[in-house]
Amino acid sequence: MNIYFVDPDCSELQGPVSLPEIPGLGPQVPGHAVALETPLPTPRKGHAWALVADMPTEVEDHRGMAYNVETGAQVEHALLGPLPEHLTSLPWPGRFHVWTGTRWKLDAKAKREAAAQTERMWRNAAIEACDYLVMPDYPISAKQRTELYAYRQALRDWPQTGTFPDQTARPTPPEWMTSLAL
């Protein structure tokens, strides 16, 4: 007799196992086990044996780490059978990747929009950081004031340039400003 334990969480058949014989009664099959006439063959790769409608059935086995197709979040998948539609076994490559139904794809537009938002925040902070320098009584030379105005205008114009939002193309302050504590 071939005895298989039935996992109560996923109905997986585990075994065969040997049970001790009870003198006078013979082998006793526990309530969470089944006795089969013949042993089950080794399941195919990515499959496991499960008790389905009281019959041993080879089913897909995707237990383990899976990824939510909406958020990319890792989730522990513990059930036998095909993965639910909201999960994939393909690892989420990272931010700005969206599920196409068969694979992850980079959403270049969303990535660019996020970079643009970040760079606008940097640009606004850079303008604000030098606001005190435009006060008429701040002691800088006429040449420095002209350079300051040009730098601030470059900051305001930057989002309309072809290099925006590339961080390496940020407007650079006049050299004399780098020595100031902005």
Secondary structure, DSSP 8 states (H G I E B T S, - for coil): -EEEEE-TTT-BEEEEE---EETTTEE---TTEEEESS------TTEEEEEETTEEEEEEB--EEEEETTT--EEEE--SBS--TTEESS----TTEEE-SSSEEE-HHHHHHHHHHHHHHHHHHHHHHTGGGGSTTS---HHHHHHHHHHHHHHHHGGGSTTTT-GGG-----HHHHTS--
